[in-house]
Amino acid sequence: MQALDLLLNRSSQPRLQTPAPEGQSLENIKQAALRAPDHACLSPWKFIVCQNQGLTRLGKVFEQAAIIANKSEKEIERAPQLPFRAPMVMVAIAKYTENDKVPWVEQVASASCAVHAMQMAAVAQGFAGVWRTGSFAQDPTVKQAFDLSEQDEIVGFLYLGSSAVKRLLKPKKDSADFFENWG
């Protein structure tokens, strides 16, 4: 897939099935993340790859968080199933390092760029994905399960696999609605 075509036609694919990336394809996705913009080379990232029993483990974390947060019975029952919407879930974490030249927001942005790069690398290799956040990304129980400090952030859960449906296309937007020229 050509790079420009990939970027101009990017869309999330929420219905995912096996196979998930593995071997060199998975390594390419990991390496793409590590090429994200990274001021001062802080590498402010951590990624947890959940597959098989890892999906069960992540589901248990979600369930425990739902219970502690006093969510509805329906939400508690649904929580352990959420990771199984794909054969692989990558938990993307911004690991903050105090630095006078690289503020917190820039480090979170860097980790977010890494997630985008991983999704694009997956799509370029014939896989599909969806980047989700939701309440569990901010939940203190979930953050504690990943041993995060107060300033660390879960920037998303990248669900990866193969699309179970025909590729969903996003409607085109007019760039004039979002860009203004100062020149």
Secondary structure, 3 states (H helix, E strand, C coil): CCHHHHHHCCCCCCCEECCCCCHHHHHHHHHHHCCCCCHHHCCCEEEEEECCHHHHHHHHHHHHHHHHCCCCHHHHHHHHHHHHHCCEEEEEEECCCCCCCCCHHHHHHHHHHHHHHHHHHHHHCCCEEEEECCHHHCCHHHHHHCCCCCCCEEEEEEEEEEECCCCCCCCCCCHHHCCCCCC
